[in-house]
Amino acid sequence: MTDTTTPQGFSEVFDTEVAGRWSAPGRVNLIGEHTDYNDGFVLPFAIDRRTTVTVGRRDDRLLRVASSFEAGVHEISLDDLDPHSMSGWSAYVFGIAWALSVAHDRADSPSFAAAGGDLSTIDLSGVGGLDLFVESEVPVGAGLSSSAALECSVAVALAELWSLDVNRSALAAVGQLSENEAVGAPTGIMDQSASLLGRADSGVFLDCRSLDADVIDLGFAAAGLEVLVVDTHVEHAHATGGYVERRASCEKGAAALGVDSLRDLDADDLGRAEEVLDDETLRRVRHVVTENQRVLDTVRTLRTDGPRAIGHLLDASHVSMRDDFEISVPELDLAVATAQASGAVGARMTGGGFGGSAIALVPTEARHDVEAAIVAAFAEAGHTAPTVFTVHAAEGARRDA
């Protein structure tokens, strides 16, 4: 951590001295979609595409943020943090500071209580302002959680620079609180957990109720497999539309069935659900219940039979998201079907849906054939050409300099 050279972008905007650089990765969710906010199970992994924040200390109480992807500087005083006044991409940055400032008041909330740690010690009244410059190689709108990568890089930077005693699980809860209230997206805690807890060549098996996290050896390289990402360039926006509706449907279903969350149901409860719920809500509930089971089955299969045996679970997950949860789009369906027909072990859409990316688990020797088939299929269908690339499971948030 001896590299204190000033990046060009930072020095072009700010005149403060660099105090350090931190980064956090995007994530691919191998399986477990829309289960996190239902207290369920997920199996994401951090990827080798990261967002980096370079930070300099100020002698006042201002937070100023700039980026390589947008001109101009956004600023706010630490004494005026208000989630309702934040907007645009800077809300992801300022929202983290706000969430840290109120963490001690939220210590009894489920996410913070499960995370543990003494949040009562967090006090921002005496901390100084900061200049932050953001750069990212995580595609925006691709379902790879560029938002969590930004939130988590900022969170680890602020925690260190302000000498806050906050563990990684609590920082994930800080990120979720920021995204829910400052950004206005009702997401769960999966993305932030993957970005903060990820390890190379491994997935994070997360219980989103207890926040217990197990590192699972994915074994892709040893099995001669790669994860191919197909970015459809159909953009989604979690803060609007279908994502909000899906979460509301899940809460409606849980209430009608007399449980705190859909995590409390299993396949044996679906018969009763058919009697109680309308067709749409039933299908939403059925997806979550069966997806939770698929996560558990995937973890067990990885441990006993290896990654080549999980393909049918990935395929079934996509069918459930397409037909029951209805969050896929034609481009995602085409990417998945083409990958399956071209040699993939399994494939599914990943992320919140309504656009974004699909993933395919492919034998290394078949990668180029699968990629070429997908590109050709999109051209034949008249869709915008996708961007296809591989990702590898990588280390979580860290200090780089």
Stockholm file with secondary structure:
# STOCKHOLM 1.0

chainA/1-401         MTDTTTPQGFSEVFDTEVAGRWSAPGRVNLIGEHTDYNDGFVLPFAIDRRTTVTVGRRDDRLLRVASSFEAGVHEISLDDLDPHSMSGWSAYVFGIAWALSVAHDRADSPSFAAAGGDLSTIDLSGVGGLDLFVESEVPVGAGLSSSAALECSVAVALAELWSLDVNRSALAAVGQLSENEAVGAPTGIMDQSASLLGRADSGVFLDCRSLDADVIDLGFAAAGLEVLVVDTHVEHAHATGGYVERRASCEKGAAALGVDSLRDLDADDLGRAEEVLDDETLRRVRHVVTENQRVLDTVRTLRTDGPRAIGHLLDASHVSMRDDFEISVPELDLAVATAQASGAVGARMTGGGFGGSAIALVPTEARHDVEAAIVAAFAEAGHTAPTVFTVHAAEGARRDA
#=GR chainA/1-401 SS CCCCCCCHHHHHHCCSCEEEEEEEEEEEEEECCSCGGGTCEEEEEEEEEEEEEEEEECSSSEEEEEESSSCSCEEEEGGGCCGGGCCSTHHHHHHHHHHHHHGGGGTTSHHHHHHCSCGGGCCCTTCCCEEEEEEECSCTTSSSCHHHHHHHHHHHHHHHHTTCCCCHHHHHHHHHHIIIIIICCCCCSHHHHHHHHCCTTEEEEEETTTCCEEEEECCTTTTTEEEEEEECCCCCCTTSTHHHHHHHHHHHHHHHTTCSSGGGCCGGGHHHHHHHSCHHHHHHHHHHHHHHHHHHHHHHHHHHTCGGGCHHHHHHHHHHHHHTSCCCCHHHHHHHHHHHHTTCSEEEEESSSSSSEEEEEEEGGGHHHHHHHHHHHHHHHTCCCCEEEEECBCCCSEECC
#=GC SS_cons         CCCCCCCHHHHHHCCSCEEEEEEEEEEEEEECCSCGGGTCEEEEEEEEEEEEEEEEECSSSEEEEEESSSCSCEEEEGGGCCGGGCCSTHHHHHHHHHHHHHGGGGTTSHHHHHHCSCGGGCCCTTCCCEEEEEEECSCTTSSSCHHHHHHHHHHHHHHHHTTCCCCHHHHHHHHHHIIIIIICCCCCSHHHHHHHHCCTTEEEEEETTTCCEEEEECCTTTTTEEEEEEECCCCCCTTSTHHHHHHHHHHHHHHHTTCSSGGGCCGGGHHHHHHHSCHHHHHHHHHHHHHHHHHHHHHHHHHHTCGGGCHHHHHHHHHHHHHTSCCCCHHHHHHHHHHHHTTCSEEEEESSSSSSEEEEEEEGGGHHHHHHHHHHHHHHHTCCCCEEEEECBCCCSEECC
//
